[in-house]
Amino acid sequence: MDWKHIHKIFFIGIGGIGMSALARYFKHLGKDVSGYDLTPTPLTEELLSEGIAICFDEDTEKLPENIDLVIYTPAVPDDNLLFSWYQSRNVPFLKRSEVLGILSEETFTIAIAGTHGKTSISAITAHLLKSSGLSVTALFGGISKNYGSNVILSKSPEYLLLEADEFDRSFLTLKPDIAVVSSIDEDHLDIYNNIDSLLDGFRKFTGGIRSGGVLIYQSKLKTKLMFDGKSISYSADKDADIYAKNITIENGYFVFDFVSDKMRIKNIKLHVPGLHYIENTLAAIAVGIHLGLNEKQIKEGVENFNGVERRFDTYLSGDVVYIDDYAHHPEEIRATIHAVRMLYPGRKIIGAFQPHLYSRTRDFANEFAAALSALDEVILLDIYPAREKPIPGVSSEMILKKISGKNKFLLDKAELIAYAGKLTNEIFLTLGAGDIGLLTEKIKNRLTT
């Protein structure tokens, strides 16, 4: 696509984490970027401070004229007035995933896929490449703590790193040179209906890898992906091309040795805990090795990576340990709780979970209950609907009833903040992909009063 003739771009749904990254990318290219979103957030405030105009209602009189391209997200309902207004003016529309597909055709692309771990692997990989001196532009689904942003921008990038989102089959637009697949667990059943359909989606994604490209995958996925091109497997266990060995916890850090047929790196220390994070790091290292990084670059890059916001963010207040995490799928919740148990053996763990989406709650109520039952005490908030309308009979109560144990209850947000003020020496978790993440500062303040 000839971007030289695209001067003014309008984003419908600009406040989303993925859309805002793309908006920043085009702003960096010198485009006149503006957009719409439903409500102001800290992220939209940042965009405004960067010179990106945003409207927060459907008043068409406020919309900029002479737009060359509208980029939209399916998260915004198609009955929004902005769609018809720009369509009536014959402005071309592209879905965000279509734009990413076009960009992937123009630059050597690294695409990170998987039902879990995409953002963490993307952020680690991009940092590893940038800190090693490679020219990379990267768009994340979260805020990298090293860069304070969801983008890394370069003037003339040699590499483009993108998250490959399976929702709405968006990742099928991508044509990567390197593809990573971290996991394939049932999710987005409103799109895929069943696991076989989801697997088919991932196989089509890996089938889009360019000639001469490589697939990097978690070793358990080999028979699921059925990929016959060049590939590299990774695992925290030994049964893979690259793996972790001698995993220990030292002074609150997970430490491991990296092993492959090409190199061995001893005593790599992670700032983010968990066996799942070790595997995320292995995937990033595999990309780095494939692109020619040496042992020193890899070890230094990994060890000075500070993580992603809302991925095991830890705050200490007296004897209370408060951890906030984005986990919103049963497998993610299970992995997070397991990491907490490894770090704090014998401590009482209380978890507050905000279910994300009515459909996901309906489809995985049993699995959520099983994962949350590993906590000593469970608090549930109401479901965060995101793009969905309520489904009759679906509520947090569905999960609550299935959780084993008696220490379980429902709270609203104000009650949760008040509850945090009563903690004395527990491990306290907040989990979920909704607006529970906006409560962290209030909870921290309550812990210290």
N, C-alpha and C positions, 0 to 999 in steps of 0.2 A: 504494500500500500504506500502511496506517495504522501507522506505526512507533511511535506513542504506546503501543500495546498490546504492543509487543515490548520486554521489559525485560532478559532474560537470553539472550545469544547465545553459542553454542559453535561454534568453528571446528575442523574436521577438516583438518589440514594447515596450521596457523596459521603455521608457520615459513617458508613460501614467500614470495617477494618480493611477489607480488600479494595473497596472502591476508593477510599482515601489514599491508599498507597498508589493506586494508578493515577489519581488526580495529581499527587505530588510528582510522580514520574513525568507527566506531561507538562506540569508547571516548570520542572527542571529543564525541559526541552525548549522552553520559551513560549509555550502556548498560553493563550488567554483562557484560564480555567475558572469555571464557576459551577454552582450546583444547587441541588435541593435536598433537604432531608426533613423528616417529620419533627424532630425535637433537637434542641441544642444539647451538646455533650462536651466533655473536656476535649474530645478529639476534634469536633467541629470548631471549638474555640481556637485550637491550634491552627487549623486550616485558615480561619479568618485572620489570625495574626500573621500568617504567611502570605497574605494578599489574595486569598481565594474567596470570592464573594459567595455567600450562601443565603438562600431564602428558606424559611421554615413554614410556609403555608402554600396553598395552591392558587394564590392570587396571581393570575396571568399578567396583570399590569406591571408586576415587579420583575418579570422575566426578561433576561437580556435578549436583544434582537440579533439578527445576522449570525446565528450559530451555524457552524460548519458541520458539527457532528454531535449527536447525543449518545452518551454511553449510559446504559442503565443496568440495574440489577433486578433479578426476579423477586427479590425481597420486597420490592415496592409493588403494590397491586396495580394491575394494568388498567384499572378504571380511574387512576389518578389523572386529574385534569391536564397535567403537564404533558402526558403522552399525546393526547388528542390535539393540544395546542401546537406542539412542535410538528406533529404529523401533518396538520393542516397547512403548515408552511413549507412542506416538502423537505424538511431537514432529515438527512439520513440517520438511522438508528443502528447502533451495534450493542449487543449484549457484552458485558464485561469479559466473559469467557471468549467471545469471538475476537475481541481486541488482543487478549493474551495469546490466542492462537496465531494471529497475524504477527505479533512481536516475536513469537517463537520461530517463525519462518525466516526472520530477518537476522537473527543472532544465534550463535552457539548457545543452546539452552539446556539448563539443568532443571528438571521438573521433579518435585518432591510430592509423592502420592502416599495414600494410606488412610484408613479410617481413624487412626490416631498418630500423633507425633509429627504431623506435617510441619507445623510452625516451628517446633523446637529444632527439628533436623534442618529446616531451611535457615534458621538463624545461626545455628552452629556452623553449618557449611559455608554460608556467606562470610561469616567472621573469619573462618579458617582461611578462606581464599584471599580476602582483603588484607588480613594481617600478614599474609605471606607475600604481599606485593602484587597480586593479580588484579587486573581491572575487571570488576564485577559490578553489575547493577542487580539488586535483589528487591523483591516485593514480598513482604511477610503478611501473615494473618495474625500478627501480634506485635507488641512493642519490644524490640531488642533493648536490653538494658545497656549494652555497650554503646549503642548509637542513639538511644532515646527516641527511636522512630520505628516505623514499620517499613522503611525503605533504606537501602544503601544505594547511592547514586554516583555514577561515574560519567565523565564527559564522553568518552569513546569506549564503552565497555567491550571487552573481549568475550565476556560471559554474561548471560542473563539467567538469573535464578528465580524460579516461580514455584508457588504452591499449586499442585494439581488437584483441584477439588472435585471429588466424586459426586457431590450434590448436583442434581439436575444434569448429570453426565457432562459437566462443564469441561472436565479434563480431556475429553475426546477431541477438542479443538487443537490440542498441543501437538507439536512435532519435536520432541526433545532429542538431544544428542546423548544425554545421560538422564536416565529415569531411575528414581528410587521408589520402592514400594515397601512401606514399613509394616503394614498390617492390613488384613481384610476381615473385619468382623461385621456382623449384621448391623446395618444402620441405614437410615434414609429409606425405610421400607415403603414410604409413601411414593417414592420414585421407582424403586427397584422391585418391589413386591416380595422378593425372596432372595436367599443367598446365592442361588444359581444365576439370577439376573445380575446381581452385584458382581459376582466373579466374571461374568461375561463382559461387564463394563471395564473391569481392570485388565482383562485380556485384550480388549480392543485398545485400551490406553497403551499397554506395552507394545502392541502391534504397530503403534504409530511412531515407535522409536526409529530415527533415521538410520539409513544404511551406514554401517560402521560404528553405530552407537553402542551403548552398553546399558544393561539393566543391573541395578544393585538392589538386592531384595533380602528380607529377613528369611532365614534358611527354611523355616517351616512352610513358606509359601511356594516352594518349588513345584510341587505337584498341582497346586491350585492355578498357578500362572501358566504353566506349560509353555514356557518361552524357549525358543530354540536358537536364539542369537547369543552373542557374547554376554556373559553374566558373571556377577560376583555376589556370593552369598555372605551374610554376616549373622552373628548371633552372640549372645552373652555366654552360650555354651560352646563346646569345642567343635560340634558338628557343623562346620561352615568354613568357607574359604578364609575369612578373617573372623577373629573371635577375641573375647576377653578372658584373661586368666588371672589367678591370684587376686580375686576381688575381696577387698577388705574395707572396713570403715575406720578411719584414723582421724581423731579430733573433729568428728562430725562431717568428714568428707569421704565420699566413695572414691577408692583408689583401685586401679587395675593395671594389668599389663596388656598391651595390644600385641596380638600375634597374627602374622600372615606369612606366606611363603617368601615375601619380599623383605619384610623387616619385622623387628620386635622392638617395642618401646615400653620401657619399664616405668612403673609408678606414676601413671597419669592420674592427676587429681582433678575431680569434678567439683564445680561450685554448686551444681544442682544434683540432689540425691536421687537414688533409685536405680534398680536394675534396668528399668525401661529407659532411663536416661543414658545409661551406659550403651544400650543398643542404639539409641538415637545418635550418640557420639560415634559409634562404629560406622554407621552409615555415612556420616559426614567425613570421617577419615578415609573411607573407601573412595569417595569422590575426590578428595584431596590427593590421594596416591595416584589415582587414574590420571589426574592432571599434572602430576610430576612433583608434588610437594615432598620434601625430605623429612627425616625424623625430627629434627630440631624445629622446623616450621610447624609440624603437626602438634608436638607436645606443647610448645609455647602458645600456639593458637587456641588449643583446647583449654589449657589451664588459665588463660586470661579471658575466657568467655564467661560472662556473668549471668547468662540466662535470659529469659523472656518474662515480661510482666505477667503476673497471674499464673506462672508455672512454678509451683512450690515456693511462693514468696513467704519468707519466714520472718516473724517479728517476735522479739523477746520482751516480756514485761514481768519483772520479778521472777517468780517460778512458773509463770504461764508461758507456754509456747504457742503462738498463733500462726497458722499456716493457711494461706489462701491459694486455691488452685482452680484452674479452668475445667477440671475433670467434669464431663457431662454425659459420659457413656459408661455403662457398667464396668467394662474392662479398664477404663481410665481410672475410675474410682477404686477399683481393686488394686491397681498398680500403685496409686498414691498412698492408700492405707498401708499396703505392704512396705513401702519405703519408710513411712512414719514408724511402723513397728520395728523395723531394722535399726532406725536411728535412736528410738526412744523405747527400748525394751522395758516392759513392766509398768509403763506409765498409763494412766487412764486417758483414753482418746475419745473426745466428743466431736461429732461432725454435724455441721448444718449444711443441708443440700437443697438447692433450688432446682427442681426438674426443669428441663429445657424442651419445649414443644409438647403439645398434647399428644401428637402421634407417637413420638418417641416414648412418652410415659405409658401410653396404651400398649405399645408393642413390646416394651421391655420392663414392665412392672415387676415381674418375677425376678429378673436378673438384677434390677436395681436393688430390690429388697435383699437378695442374697449377698450382694457386694456390701451394702450398708450394714448388714448384720455383723460384719467383722468389727464394727465400732462398739465401744462400751456404752455409748449413749448417742441417740440419733434425733436430730431436729430436722423437720421438713418445712420448707416455705411453700407457698402456692406456686403453681406452674408458671414459668415465664413463657408467654405464648409466641414471642418473636413474630414470624410471618403468618401464624396460624390463627384461625378462629376456634373457639371452644368446641370440644367434642362432648356430646351428652354422656354423662356418667364417668368421664375421665377427670381425675383430680389427684392431688398428692395423697389423698386418703387411700387410694388404690395401693400405693407402695407401702404406706404406713402399716396397713393391716397385715401385710405379708412379712414384715420384718420380725425376725425372732427376737425374743427378749422383751422386757417390760419397760426399759428406759427409752421411750420413744414418744415424740409428741410433735404437734403442729404449732408453729408460731408465725406471726407476721413480722415484718422487718423491724418495727419499733420494739417489739417484744424480744427479738433476737439481740438487738443492741443492748437492751437492758439486761438480758441474760448474761451477756459477756462480762458485765460489770461485777457479777457474782463469782467469777472464776477465781481460784486461788493457786492451784498447782497442776492444772490439767494441760493436756495437749488439745488445742481447739482448732478445728478445721472449718473453713467455709469452702464449699464446692459448687461448681456450676458455671454455665456459659452465659447466663442471663445477667440481670442488673445486680445480682448479689455482689459482683465485683465492685460496685459503687459504694458498698457499705464498709469497705475495709478501713478507711480513715476514721469513720465514726466508731467502729469497733475498737480500733487501736486507741483512740482517745478515751473510750470508756474503760479500757483495760488499765489505763494509767491514772484514772481518777479515783 
